[in-house]
Amino acid sequence: EGYTFVDGGVCAAKGFRAGGVYCGIKDNPDKKNDLMVVAADAMCNAAAVYTQNKVKGAPVLVMKKHLKATCGKTMAVVANSKNANTCNADGEEKAEAMCALTAKELGVKPEEILVMSTGVIGQILPIEPIQNALPALCRNLKASAEGAHEAAVAIMTTDTVQKEVAVEFLLDGKKCRLGGMAKGSGMIHPNMATTLNFITTDVAISGEMIQAALSEIVKVTYNCLSIDGDTSTNDMVSVMANGLAGNAEITEKNADFDLFKKALYVVMENMTKMLAADGEGASKFLECSCDGAPDQE
């Protein structure tokens, strides 16, 4: 109630552009997109949750470092599929290079870029195809459902369908939107060893409050999702908020915070169900209810 589903995925909110291309990380006769960028028109407050696997992919380590260096400020995210850039001696160097190359094209600082990779573990990530494709990709980002769709396709691995959800709602009398995209159908088990998930919103909200909402909602969405009992190395959920909706900034847990949290829940719950339904080899979608437990844990 109070939330309307809209098209546009990560471009549903005001002030976000996205795109995806086939750059050729792996030879692929279908030329399916394998590189994507989502960029904001204004500096975003951002927060993330990460895999709890003991081995973490280089992009996860670099992303954590960047969010720490900027105190949670970011302008864009770059991601690739086909190669997870994990368990490689030069992994962090390559993840930093992806950020630097994207930053140069967008005219921002490298630490203002978030980075994520998904795909095969333990293979060296070739940087040349990414380097060659980024200039045109960044020039042609679109603030449209088409741009969001291109990006959503670019993060797919064994997924059979792209996963995008967005909602519109009123907050402080202003029209706000929150939308996301997700990938994942294998190596999925609770405790944030799930998938790549990117969420954007035009709500004005502090990084601390995004983190508080995200950490809470992840427990009742992605952390209730299991497909094959495997926890992965690269997985995360990030939320970027550019504040362009013009509401009074949410800096404490109040009624506006509750409305934001509900919007985040609606989007993340729907993406979680999409992920479960598209699990590798899945022919059934099962939802289990549990009552009588003393608390959520």
Secondary structure, 3 states (H helix, E strand, C coil): CCCEECCCHHHCCCCEEEEEECCCCCCCCCCCCCEEEEEEEEEEEEEEEECCCCCCCHHHHHHHHHHHHCCCEEEEEEEECCECCCCCCCHHHHHHHHHHHHHHHHCCCHHHEEEEECCECCCCCCCHHHHHHHHHHHHCCECCHHHHHHHHHHCCCCCCCCEEEEEEEEECCEEEEEEEEEECCCCCECCCECCEEEEEECCCECHHHHHHHHHHHHHHCHHHCCCCCCCCCCCEEEEEECCCCCCCCECCCCHHHHHHHHHHHHHHHHHHHHHHHCCCCCCCCCCCCCCCCCCCC
